[in-house]
Amino acid sequence: MFVYGLLKALRLGYISGKKYERSALQGYELMTETFAVSSKSDNILNLDWTVQTGSLSSNGTFEVRTTLVLRSRKEILGKDYANLSAQYYTSMPLFQNDLKGVAPFLFAAFEYEIKKF
């Protein structure tokens, strides 16, 4: 989504400059060269490394990681929210072609092609 947002903002003129263009193009290159993989058996393009599960109805936490907030919450609730949050996100399984990854990839590719970098 960041790559898509940068490319669209550049195209619409909301942002400008080489640093934004460089960041958008580096992100797009990473997406196309690392995450988009052609299947050897049928030559279909697949998007790898997408997390299938979201946190809206699960046990994920979105706590602010400042020492003061975490210390006071830990004192009150007895939990280390920073540690729980890191464990939650790093434990999520990765899937191929999940729509939460494919849709932003397609949006970014569309913006890239329209702008003709």
VMD Tcl script that builds the backbone (N, CA, C; Angstrom):
set m [mol new atoms 351]
animate dup $m
set s [atomselect $m all]
$s set {name element resname resid chain x y z} {
  {N N MET 1 A 0.818 -1.188 0.000}
  {CA C MET 1 A 0.000 0.000 0.000}
  {C C MET 1 A 0.868 1.261 0.000}
  {N N PHE 2 A 2.038 1.197 0.637}
  {CA C PHE 2 A 2.915 2.366 0.636}
  {C C PHE 2 A 3.401 2.681 -0.778}
  {N N VAL 3 A 3.784 1.653 -1.509}
  {CA C VAL 3 A 4.256 1.863 -2.885}
  {C C VAL 3 A 3.121 2.430 -3.736}
  {N N TYR 4 A 1.951 1.850 -3.611}
  {CA C TYR 4 A 0.789 2.346 -4.339}
  {C C TYR 4 A 0.514 3.803 -3.978}
  {N N GLY 5 A 0.519 4.121 -2.690}
  {CA C GLY 5 A 0.252 5.490 -2.253}
  {C C GLY 5 A 1.273 6.475 -2.782}
  {N N LEU 6 A 2.541 6.093 -2.747}
  {CA C LEU 6 A 3.585 6.977 -3.278}
  {C C LEU 6 A 3.434 7.182 -4.777}
  {N N LEU 7 A 3.213 6.097 -5.516}
  {CA C LEU 7 A 3.081 6.219 -6.969}
  {C C LEU 7 A 1.863 7.062 -7.360}
  {N N LYS 8 A 0.749 6.862 -6.681}
  {CA C LYS 8 A -0.451 7.627 -7.001}
  {C C LYS 8 A -0.270 9.102 -6.633}
  {N N ALA 9 A 0.309 9.369 -5.471}
  {CA C ALA 9 A 0.544 10.749 -5.055}
  {C C ALA 9 A 1.495 11.458 -6.019}
  {N N LEU 10 A 2.505 10.747 -6.528}
  {CA C LEU 10 A 3.400 11.332 -7.529}
  {C C LEU 10 A 2.653 11.637 -8.817}
  {N N ARG 11 A 1.830 10.701 -9.266}
  {CA C ARG 11 A 1.090 10.893 -10.512}
  {C C ARG 11 A 0.114 12.059 -10.417}
  {N N LEU 12 A -0.553 12.195 -9.279}
  {CA C LEU 12 A -1.548 13.256 -9.115}
  {C C LEU 12 A -0.930 14.595 -8.711}
  {N N GLY 13 A 0.372 14.597 -8.444}
  {CA C GLY 13 A 1.046 15.842 -8.102}
  {C C GLY 13 A 0.903 16.254 -6.649}
  {N N TYR 14 A 0.441 15.365 -5.777}
  {CA C TYR 14 A 0.337 15.681 -4.357}
  {C C TYR 14 A 1.713 15.781 -3.712}
  {N N ILE 15 A 2.658 15.011 -4.223}
  {CA C ILE 15 A 4.045 15.070 -3.780}
  {C C ILE 15 A 4.922 15.119 -5.023}
  {N N SER 16 A 6.129 15.613 -4.862}
  {CA C SER 16 A 7.073 15.621 -5.985}
  {C C SER 16 A 8.482 15.549 -5.425}
  {N N GLY 17 A 9.387 15.230 -6.277}
  {CA C GLY 17 A 10.776 15.184 -5.864}
  {C C GLY 17 A 11.394 13.823 -6.091}
  {N N LYS 18 A 12.697 13.857 -6.277}
  {CA C LYS 18 A 13.451 12.631 -6.565}
  {C C LYS 18 A 13.435 11.655 -5.393}
  {N N LYS 19 A 13.406 12.163 -4.149}
  {CA C LYS 19 A 13.439 11.232 -3.010}
  {C C LYS 19 A 12.168 10.396 -2.957}
  {N N TYR 20 A 11.007 10.989 -3.271}
  {CA C TYR 20 A 9.759 10.220 -3.286}
  {C C TYR 20 A 9.723 9.254 -4.467}
  {N N GLU 21 A 10.178 9.742 -5.604}
  {CA C GLU 21 A 10.202 8.879 -6.785}
  {C C GLU 21 A 11.158 7.707 -6.581}
  {N N ARG 22 A 12.313 7.974 -6.012}
  {CA C ARG 22 A 13.287 6.913 -5.753}
  {C C ARG 22 A 12.718 5.878 -4.768}
  {N N SER 23 A 12.070 6.354 -3.709}
  {CA C SER 23 A 11.473 5.434 -2.734}
  {C C SER 23 A 10.384 4.579 -3.365}
  {N N ALA 24 A 9.527 5.205 -4.174}
  {CA C ALA 24 A 8.445 4.473 -4.833}
  {C C ALA 24 A 9.005 3.427 -5.792}
  {N N LEU 25 A 10.003 3.802 -6.563}
  {CA C LEU 25 A 10.569 2.869 -7.536}
  {C C LEU 25 A 11.353 1.746 -6.864}
  {N N GLN 26 A 12.036 2.044 -5.762}
  {CA C GLN 26 A 12.731 0.982 -5.029}
  {C C GLN 26 A 11.730 -0.004 -4.431}
  {N N GLY 27 A 10.622 0.521 -3.920}
  {CA C GLY 27 A 9.585 -0.353 -3.387}
  {C C GLY 27 A 8.947 -1.200 -4.471}
  {N N TYR 28 A 8.705 -0.584 -5.617}
  {CA C TYR 28 A 8.113 -1.323 -6.730}
  {C C TYR 28 A 9.062 -2.410 -7.232}
  {N N GLU 29 A 10.341 -2.083 -7.294}
  {CA C GLU 29 A 11.337 -3.069 -7.717}
  {C C GLU 29 A 11.384 -4.232 -6.727}
  {N N LEU 30 A 11.319 -3.941 -5.443}
  {CA C LEU 30 A 11.303 -5.002 -4.431}
  {C C LEU 30 A 10.078 -5.888 -4.613}
  {N N MET 31 A 8.916 -5.268 -4.845}
  {CA C MET 31 A 7.696 -6.055 -5.048}
  {C C MET 31 A 7.807 -6.958 -6.261}
  {N N THR 32 A 8.279 -6.425 -7.366}
  {CA C THR 32 A 8.291 -7.197 -8.602}
  {C C THR 32 A 9.430 -8.204 -8.673}
  {N N GLU 33 A 10.549 -7.918 -8.032}
  {CA C GLU 33 A 11.691 -8.821 -8.122}
  {C C GLU 33 A 11.790 -9.809 -6.960}
  {N N THR 34 A 11.118 -9.526 -5.852}
  {CA C THR 34 A 11.218 -10.399 -4.677}
  {C C THR 34 A 9.916 -11.137 -4.400}
  {N N PHE 35 A 8.803 -10.421 -4.401}
  {CA C PHE 35 A 7.534 -11.007 -3.982}
  {C C PHE 35 A 6.719 -11.593 -5.136}
  {N N ALA 36 A 6.859 -11.054 -6.325}
  {CA C ALA 36 A 6.138 -11.584 -7.487}
  {C C ALA 36 A 7.002 -12.660 -8.133}
  {N N VAL 37 A 6.481 -13.880 -8.144}
  {CA C VAL 37 A 7.255 -15.023 -8.624}
  {C C VAL 37 A 6.441 -15.770 -9.677}
  {N N SER 38 A 7.072 -16.061 -10.780}
  {CA C SER 38 A 6.414 -16.816 -11.845}
  {C C SER 38 A 6.475 -18.306 -11.541}
  {N N SER 39 A 5.338 -18.971 -11.641}
  {CA C SER 39 A 5.265 -20.411 -11.401}
  {C C SER 39 A 5.971 -21.140 -12.540}
  {N N LYS 40 A 6.824 -22.081 -12.214}
  {CA C LYS 40 A 7.580 -22.791 -13.244}
  {C C LYS 40 A 6.714 -23.752 -14.052}
  {N N SER 41 A 5.679 -24.291 -13.416}
  {CA C SER 41 A 4.851 -25.291 -14.114}
  {C C SER 41 A 3.905 -24.675 -15.141}
  {N N ASP 42 A 3.272 -23.546 -14.795}
  {CA C ASP 42 A 2.288 -22.972 -15.727}
  {C C ASP 42 A 2.539 -21.503 -16.046}
  {N N ASN 43 A 3.669 -20.937 -15.573}
  {CA C ASN 43 A 4.084 -19.573 -15.864}
  {C C ASN 43 A 3.091 -18.516 -15.365}
  {N N ILE 44 A 2.333 -18.837 -14.319}
  {CA C ILE 44 A 1.402 -17.886 -13.723}
  {C C ILE 44 A 2.157 -17.035 -12.709}
  {N N LEU 45 A 1.854 -15.743 -12.682}
  {CA C LEU 45 A 2.485 -14.840 -11.729}
  {C C LEU 45 A 1.801 -14.977 -10.371}
  {N N ASN 46 A 2.575 -15.244 -9.338}
  {CA C ASN 46 A 2.061 -15.379 -7.979}
  {C C ASN 46 A 2.711 -14.344 -7.086}
  {N N LEU 47 A 1.966 -13.892 -6.079}
  {CA C LEU 47 A 2.522 -12.971 -5.095}
  {C C LEU 47 A 2.744 -13.734 -3.798}
  {N N ASP 48 A 3.998 -13.812 -3.386}
  {CA C ASP 48 A 4.371 -14.531 -2.169}
  {C C ASP 48 A 4.467 -13.570 -0.996}
  {N N TRP 49 A 4.607 -14.141 0.189}
  {CA C TRP 49 A 4.880 -13.430 1.432}
  {C C TRP 49 A 3.724 -12.551 1.886}
  {N N THR 50 A 2.510 -12.965 1.705}
  {CA C THR 50 A 1.362 -12.199 2.168}
  {C C THR 50 A 0.813 -12.848 3.431}
  {N N VAL 51 A 0.546 -12.055 4.436}
  {CA C VAL 51 A -0.036 -12.564 5.676}
  {C C VAL 51 A -1.539 -12.667 5.476}
  {N N GLN 52 A -2.082 -13.857 5.687}
  {CA C GLN 52 A -3.501 -14.064 5.433}
  {C C GLN 52 A -4.376 -13.538 6.563}
  {N N THR 53 A -3.906 -13.611 7.791}
  {CA C THR 53 A -4.730 -13.249 8.933}
  {C C THR 53 A -4.567 -11.786 9.279}
  {N N GLY 54 A -5.685 -11.138 9.596}
  {CA C GLY 54 A -5.665 -9.774 10.098}
  {C C GLY 54 A -5.957 -9.770 11.580}
  {N N SER 55 A -5.938 -8.605 12.206}
  {CA C SER 55 A -6.081 -8.526 13.653}
  {C C SER 55 A -7.449 -8.061 14.120}
  {N N LEU 56 A -8.380 -7.813 13.250}
  {CA C LEU 56 A -9.637 -7.232 13.685}
  {C C LEU 56 A -10.423 -8.129 14.617}
  {N N SER 57 A -10.332 -9.427 14.446}
  {CA C SER 57 A -11.088 -10.313 15.332}
  {C C SER 57 A -10.181 -11.349 15.992}
  {N N SER 58 A -8.924 -10.995 16.196}
  {CA C SER 58 A -7.985 -11.957 16.784}
  {C C SER 58 A -7.330 -11.357 18.011}
  {N N ASN 59 A -6.209 -11.900 18.403}
  {CA C ASN 59 A -5.562 -11.468 19.635}
  {C C ASN 59 A -4.438 -10.467 19.410}
  {N N GLY 60 A -4.382 -9.799 18.268}
  {CA C GLY 60 A -3.339 -8.823 17.992}
  {C C GLY 60 A -3.496 -7.584 18.841}
  {N N THR 61 A -2.388 -6.953 19.159}
  {CA C THR 61 A -2.443 -5.723 19.936}
  {C C THR 61 A -1.813 -4.607 19.134}
  {N N PHE 62 A -2.280 -3.421 19.345}
  {CA C PHE 62 A -1.772 -2.243 18.648}
  {C C PHE 62 A -1.314 -1.204 19.669}
  {N N GLU 63 A -0.575 -1.644 20.655}
  {CA C GLU 63 A -0.160 -0.764 21.735}
  {C C GLU 63 A 0.993 0.126 21.298}
  {N N VAL 64 A 0.999 1.341 21.799}
  {CA C VAL 64 A 2.095 2.271 21.560}
  {C C VAL 64 A 3.307 1.758 22.312}
  {N N ARG 65 A 4.453 1.781 21.675}
  {CA C ARG 65 A 5.640 1.176 22.275}
  {C C ARG 65 A 6.512 2.191 23.016}
  {N N THR 66 A 5.920 3.120 23.708}
  {CA C THR 66 A 6.732 4.015 24.526}
  {C C THR 66 A 6.907 3.395 25.888}
  {N N THR 67 A 8.044 3.630 26.499}
  {CA C THR 67 A 8.347 3.013 27.785}
  {C C THR 67 A 7.334 3.412 28.843}
  {N N LEU 68 A 6.959 4.679 28.871}
  {CA C LEU 68 A 6.038 5.153 29.891}
  {C C LEU 68 A 4.683 4.465 29.777}
  {N N VAL 69 A 4.124 4.427 28.558}
  {CA C VAL 69 A 2.816 3.804 28.361}
  {C C VAL 69 A 2.888 2.327 28.687}
  {N N LEU 70 A 3.896 1.645 28.181}
  {CA C LEU 70 A 4.003 0.208 28.420}
  {C C LEU 70 A 4.248 -0.089 29.896}
  {N N ARG 71 A 5.051 0.724 30.557}
  {CA C ARG 71 A 5.321 0.478 31.967}
  {C C ARG 71 A 4.039 0.628 32.776}
  {N N SER 72 A 3.271 1.689 32.507}
  {CA C SER 72 A 2.051 1.881 33.290}
  {C C SER 72 A 1.007 0.825 32.946}
  {N N ARG 73 A 0.888 0.413 31.702}
  {CA C ARG 73 A -0.075 -0.641 31.356}
  {C C ARG 73 A 0.352 -1.980 31.938}
  {N N LYS 74 A 1.654 -2.234 31.933}
  {CA C LYS 74 A 2.137 -3.488 32.496}
  {C C LYS 74 A 1.868 -3.524 34.000}
  {N N GLU 75 A 2.062 -2.375 34.643}
  {CA C GLU 75 A 1.782 -2.307 36.069}
  {C C GLU 75 A 0.310 -2.553 36.356}
  {N N ILE 76 A -0.559 -2.016 35.491}
  {CA C ILE 76 A -1.999 -2.150 35.698}
  {C C ILE 76 A -2.488 -3.538 35.316}
  {N N LEU 77 A -2.097 -4.017 34.157}
  {CA C LEU 77 A -2.643 -5.262 33.627}
  {C C LEU 77 A -1.722 -6.461 33.786}
  {N N GLY 78 A -0.453 -6.222 34.077}
  {CA C GLY 78 A 0.476 -7.326 34.260}
  {C C GLY 78 A 0.901 -7.997 32.968}
  {N N LYS 79 A 0.855 -7.284 31.851}
  {CA C LYS 79 A 1.237 -7.871 30.560}
  {C C LYS 79 A 2.258 -6.985 29.867}
  {N N ASP 80 A 3.126 -7.600 29.107}
  {CA C ASP 80 A 4.099 -6.876 28.307}
  {C C ASP 80 A 3.552 -6.775 26.886}
  {N N TYR 81 A 2.853 -5.689 26.584}
  {CA C TYR 81 A 2.175 -5.558 25.304}
  {C C TYR 81 A 3.132 -5.465 24.120}
  {N N ALA 82 A 4.284 -4.856 24.296}
  {CA C ALA 82 A 5.240 -4.777 23.183}
  {C C ALA 82 A 5.680 -6.167 22.769}
  {N N ASN 83 A 5.960 -7.015 23.748}
  {CA C ASN 83 A 6.394 -8.375 23.465}
  {C C ASN 83 A 5.261 -9.173 22.822}
  {N N LEU 84 A 4.034 -9.024 23.330}
  {CA C LEU 84 A 2.889 -9.736 22.752}
  {C C LEU 84 A 2.657 -9.312 21.304}
  {N N SER 85 A 2.758 -8.014 21.043}
  {CA C SER 85 A 2.532 -7.507 19.694}
  {C C SER 85 A 3.571 -8.057 18.726}
  {N N ALA 86 A 4.840 -8.036 19.102}
  {CA C ALA 86 A 5.900 -8.556 18.246}
  {C C ALA 86 A 5.711 -10.047 18.001}
  {N N GLN 87 A 5.380 -10.787 19.051}
  {CA C GLN 87 A 5.158 -12.224 18.896}
  {C C GLN 87 A 3.984 -12.495 17.964}
  {N N TYR 88 A 2.932 -11.722 18.119}
  {CA C TYR 88 A 1.743 -11.919 17.277}
  {C C TYR 88 A 2.088 -11.742 15.798}
  {N N TYR 89 A 2.710 -10.619 15.455}
  {CA C TYR 89 A 2.955 -10.333 14.042}
  {C C TYR 89 A 4.011 -11.240 13.423}
  {N N THR 90 A 5.000 -11.626 14.179}
  {CA C THR 90 A 6.026 -12.500 13.603}
  {C C THR 90 A 5.580 -13.952 13.541}
  {N N SER 91 A 4.500 -14.303 14.217}
  {CA C SER 91 A 4.024 -15.685 14.186}
  {C C SER 91 A 2.968 -15.942 13.108}
  {N N MET 92 A 2.508 -14.909 12.425}
  {CA C MET 92 A 1.476 -15.095 11.410}
  {C C MET 92 A 2.043 -15.858 10.210}
  {N N PRO 93 A 1.317 -16.875 9.741}
  {CA C PRO 93 A 1.800 -17.630 8.574}
  {C C PRO 93 A 1.699 -16.802 7.294}
  {N N LEU 94 A 2.589 -17.086 6.370}
  {CA C LEU 94 A 2.604 -16.401 5.075}
  {C C LEU 94 A 1.918 -17.268 4.023}
  {N N PHE 95 A 1.186 -16.626 3.129}
  {CA C PHE 95 A 0.446 -17.329 2.093}
  {C C PHE 95 A 0.759 -16.734 0.727}
  {N N GLN 96 A 0.367 -17.452 -0.277}
  {CA C GLN 96 A 0.547 -17.002 -1.649}
  {C C GLN 96 A -0.784 -16.484 -2.179}
  {N N ASN 97 A -0.758 -15.335 -2.818}
  {CA C ASN 97 A -1.898 -14.732 -3.520}
  {C C ASN 97 A -3.081 -14.374 -2.621}
  {N N ASP 98 A -2.835 -14.019 -1.373}
  {CA C ASP 98 A -3.921 -13.521 -0.536}
  {C C ASP 98 A -4.300 -12.130 -1.039}
  {N N LEU 99 A -5.585 -11.835 -1.041}
  {CA C LEU 99 A -6.061 -10.588 -1.638}
  {C C LEU 99 A -5.546 -9.337 -0.940}
  {N N LYS 100 A -5.207 -9.419 0.334}
  {CA C LYS 100 A -4.657 -8.244 1.017}
  {C C LYS 100 A -3.276 -7.883 0.482}
  {N N GLY 101 A -2.646 -8.767 -0.218}
  {CA C GLY 101 A -1.368 -8.469 -0.859}
  {C C GLY 101 A -1.519 -8.266 -2.352}
  {N N VAL 102 A -2.376 -9.071 -2.982}
  {CA C VAL 102 A -2.545 -8.994 -4.435}
  {C C VAL 102 A -3.175 -7.666 -4.854}
  {N N ALA 103 A -4.209 -7.223 -4.142}
  {CA C ALA 103 A -4.890 -5.983 -4.523}
  {C C ALA 103 A -3.943 -4.778 -4.493}
  {N N PRO 104 A -3.206 -4.539 -3.406}
  {CA C PRO 104 A -2.262 -3.416 -3.427}
  {C C PRO 104 A -1.179 -3.576 -4.491}
  {N N PHE 105 A -0.764 -4.813 -4.743}
  {CA C PHE 105 A 0.226 -5.042 -5.798}
  {C C PHE 105 A -0.333 -4.616 -7.161}
  {N N LEU 106 A -1.588 -4.985 -7.439}
  {CA C LEU 106 A -2.212 -4.590 -8.701}
  {C C LEU 106 A -2.403 -3.082 -8.787}
  {N N PHE 107 A -2.810 -2.450 -7.681}
  {CA C PHE 107 A -2.963 -0.990 -7.670}
  {C C PHE 107 A -1.632 -0.309 -7.955}
  {N N ALA 108 A -0.566 -0.796 -7.318}
  {CA C ALA 108 A 0.758 -0.215 -7.531}
  {C C ALA 108 A 1.227 -0.423 -8.968}
  {N N ALA 109 A 0.989 -1.612 -9.523}
  {CA C ALA 109 A 1.386 -1.886 -10.908}
  {C C ALA 109 A 0.632 -0.980 -11.874}
  {N N PHE 110 A -0.646 -0.748 -11.601}
  {CA C PHE 110 A -1.455 0.145 -12.430}
  {C C PHE 110 A -0.873 1.560 -12.397}
  {N N GLU 111 A -0.552 2.062 -11.223}
  {CA C GLU 111 A 0.019 3.411 -11.102}
  {C C GLU 111 A 1.376 3.490 -11.781}
  {N N TYR 112 A 2.165 2.458 -11.648}
  {CA C TYR 112 A 3.484 2.426 -12.287}
  {C C TYR 112 A 3.350 2.493 -13.807}
  {N N GLU 113 A 2.430 1.719 -14.348}
  {CA C GLU 113 A 2.240 1.687 -15.798}
  {C C GLU 113 A 1.649 2.986 -16.346}
  {N N ILE 114 A 0.764 3.593 -15.599}
  {CA C ILE 114 A 0.153 4.863 -16.050}
  {C C ILE 114 A 1.203 5.975 -16.075}
  {N N LYS 115 A 2.017 6.027 -15.041}
  {CA C LYS 115 A 3.021 7.093 -14.933}
  {C C LYS 115 A 4.167 6.889 -15.916}
  {N N LYS 116 A 4.410 5.659 -16.310}
  {CA C LYS 116 A 5.498 5.323 -17.259}
  {C C LYS 116 A 6.857 5.839 -16.755}
  {N N PHE 117 A 7.282 5.332 -15.608}
  {CA C PHE 117 A 8.575 5.738 -15.053}
  {C C PHE 117 A 9.691 5.289 -15.943}
}
mol reanalyze $m
mol bondsrecalc $m
mol representation Tube
mol addrep $m
